[in-house]
Amino acid sequence: MGTSRKSGRGRGKRRVQPKRPRRYEETVSTTMRLRRSVREQLESWARRSRRSVSDVAQELLGEALRMRECPGIYFASEPSGRTAKIAGTGLGVWEVLGEFATDQDVERVREAFPQLTPPQLTAALIYFKRYPGEIRTQVEANAALLPEDLERRYPGLIRVVPTG
């Protein structure tokens, strides 16, 4: 993967391609047949979100695969983008497992969220096990927000009141 050939079948010199950090995973061209109604729904979502049909389909397929891997998880739109949520709670996986991401203490999560059923907590833990980087990134992004940033980002919705 790190090398390429200038010419075919063993002739030519090999040169090493520098590895560049990728923000997004490389895509591959894929052709598939869809029912007309599915294609129309994809087109409608693409128009509403001002994105390509391919981008919308990729997002939906990715989320569907994650929901299959982690029963009890669904996805919802938040101001920060799409996020994994625990079914029946409205809570983001990152919200429940924020401290767990650093200390791995399940008992502390149970104490902090006694309303979660064992299957709900298990769903969150399975999701975290499969996608720890995603959850840690969301936890870190939330921790970095200052009250003043929130007030600026959501004027009229949030007001910082000094205490003391």
N, C-alpha and C positions, 0 to 999 in steps of 0.2 A: 504494500500500500504506500510505503514511503518512497518508492522509486518508480520511474517510468522509462520507457524505451523511446528513443528518437525514431528508430526505424524498426521494421518488422523482423520476425523470426531470428532473433539472436544476433543480428547485425547491429552495429552502432554501439555507442557508449551509454552506460547507465548513468543517470544523474539523480542525485538525491533531491527530492522536493522538500523545501522547508515546511515544517508543520506549522500551520497557522491555527490559532485558537478559533473555534467555530462557535458562534452564538446559537446557531440553529443547526439541527441535524441535516445532513445532506439528503436531498430528495431524489427519488427515482421516478421515471415516467411510467405510469401504469394506465392501462385501458381497461375499463369494465363496463358492462351493460347494466343500466339502471332502469327501474320502472319509471315511466314518464312522470308519475305523481311524485316520486322521490326526487327526480331531477328538478321538477318545478319548485318543490319546497327548498331545495338547495339554492336555486336561483333567487328565490324570494328572500331567504336569509342573507344571501350574498349582497343583494341590493340594499337591504335594510342596514347592514353593517358596513357597506361600502368596501367589501373585500371580494376576492375572486371566489368562484364556485369551488375551485380546488382547495383554497385555504379553509373555507367553511367545512367542506367534506373531510379534510384532514383533521381539523379540530374535533368534529363530531365522532369520527372513527376512533381517534385517540382516546377520547373520553369514554366511548362505549367499551373499548377494550379494557380500560382501567376499571370500569364498573363491573365488568365480567370477572376480572381478576380479584376484585375487592368488593364482594357483595355487601350492601349496606352503605355504600358511598355513592353520592351523586354530585353533579357539578352545577354551580350557580354563578351568575355574573355578579361581581362586586365592583366597587369603584376601582380597585386595583387590577381587575381582570377576572378571568374564570378561576374558580377555586373549588377544591374538593371539600364536600360537606358530609356530615354524618346524618344519614337518613333519620327522619323523625325528630330532629333537634334544631336544625337551622344553624348549628355550630360548625365552623370550619375545622378541619382536622388540625390545622396549625394552631387554632385557638385552644383546643383541648390538650394537644401534645406539646405546647410551647416549652414548658420546663422539662418534659420528658425527653425532648430532643437533646438536652445536655446531660441530664442525670440518669435517664433510663429507669426511673422509679415509678412503676405501675401503681403501687399502693397510693402514692401521693396524687396521682391522677384520679384514682377512684374516690379519694377523700375530697378532692377539689370539685369533682363532678359526680355527686352521688345520684343524680337523676339519670345518668347513663346506664342503660341495661348492659349486662355482660356482652351480648352480641354487638351492641353499638360500640363499646370500647374495643372489642376484638376487631371490628371493621376498621376502626381508626388505626389500631396498632399494625394490622396487616398492610394498610396503605402506607404508613410510615416506613415499614420494613422494606417495601418495594420502591418507595420514592423519597428517601430521606433527604436528599439534596433539595427537592422542591419544598418540603416542609421547613427545613432549616432556613432556606432563603426567605420564606414568608415570615417566619418568626423574627429573623434579623431585620427585615424591612419594617416590621411593625415596631420593634424595639427602637429603631432609629428615629421614629416620628416624635417630634416634640409637640406639646400642646399648641404652641404658636403656629407650627406648620399646619396642624389640622385646622385651626381657625382660618388661616390664609387659604387653604385648599378648599374648605367648605364654608364660605362666608354665609352667615345667617343660620347655618345649621348647627354649628358648634361655637360656643363662646367660652373663652377661658376666664374663669373667675378666680382671682387671687385668694389664697387662703391665709388666715392668720390675722 
